[in-house]
Amino acid sequence: MHHPANVTEVESEAVMRRQQRIGISLLLLFSAAYGGFIGLCTFAHSWFSKTEFRGIPLTVLYGVGLVLLSLLIAMLYGWLSRQRR
């Protein structure tokens, strides 16, 4: 049978606190990685822009790595927040 569109899920306070802790931890992890990128761009620009790995500039590799890290973190958050504890 079809359920109305305004059905909301009710989660316990403990589950919501756990999800917040997971989310904040993963946000801090990504912020550190992104801060490293910004720091290298700001304070070591000449080295960072000239360094290559197998012909690919390190700036590009780091940027793609950040995008992949964000996807990994999103999947990890989804998986961890559904775990029963």
C-alpha positions in Angstrom: 0.0 0.0 0.0 1.2 3.5 -0.7 2.4 5.6 2.3 1.8 9.4 2.5 4.7 11.6 1.5 4.9 13.3 4.8 5.9 10.3 6.9 8.9 11.1 9.0 11.3 8.8 10.7 11.9 9.2 14.4 15.4 8.5 15.6 16.5 8.3 19.2 18.6 11.0 20.7 21.5 8.5 21.1 21.4 7.7 17.4 21.4 11.3 16.4 24.3 12.1 18.7 26.3 9.2 17.2 25.6 10.4 13.7 26.7 13.9 14.7 30.0 12.6 16.1 30.7 10.6 13.0 29.8 13.5 10.7 32.0 16.0 12.7 34.9 13.5 12.7 34.7 13.0 9.0 34.4 16.7 8.4 37.5 17.4 10.4 39.3 14.7 8.4 38.3 16.3 5.1 39.0 19.8 6.4 42.6 18.8 7.3 43.2 17.3 3.8 41.7 20.5 2.2 43.7 22.7 4.5 46.8 20.9 3.4 46.0 21.6 -0.2 45.3 25.3 0.5 48.5 25.6 2.6 50.6 24.1 -0.2 48.9 26.4 -2.8 49.5 29.4 -0.5 53.0 28.8 1.0 54.7 26.5 -1.4 53.1 27.5 -4.7 56.2 27.5 -6.8 57.2 24.0 -5.7 53.6 22.6 -5.7 52.8 23.9 -9.2 56.1 22.5 -10.7 56.2 19.1 -9.1 54.9 16.3 -11.2 54.2 12.6 -10.6 54.5 10.5 -13.8 53.8 13.6 -15.9 50.8 14.8 -14.0 51.1 18.0 -11.9 50.8 17.4 -8.2 48.2 20.1 -7.9 45.9 18.1 -10.3 46.5 14.8 -8.4 45.8 16.4 -5.1 42.6 18.0 -6.4 41.4 14.8 -7.8 42.3 13.1 -4.6 40.2 15.6 -2.7 37.2 14.8 -4.9 37.7 11.1 -4.4 38.2 11.6 -0.7 34.9 13.5 -0.4 33.1 10.7 -2.2 34.7 8.1 0.1 33.8 10.1 3.2 30.2 10.4 2.0 30.0 6.6 1.5 31.7 6.0 4.8 29.3 8.3 6.6 26.3 6.5 5.1 27.7 3.1 6.1 28.7 4.1 9.6 25.5 6.0 10.4 23.4 2.9 9.5 25.4 0.5 11.8 23.4 -0.7 14.8 25.2 -0.1 18.2 
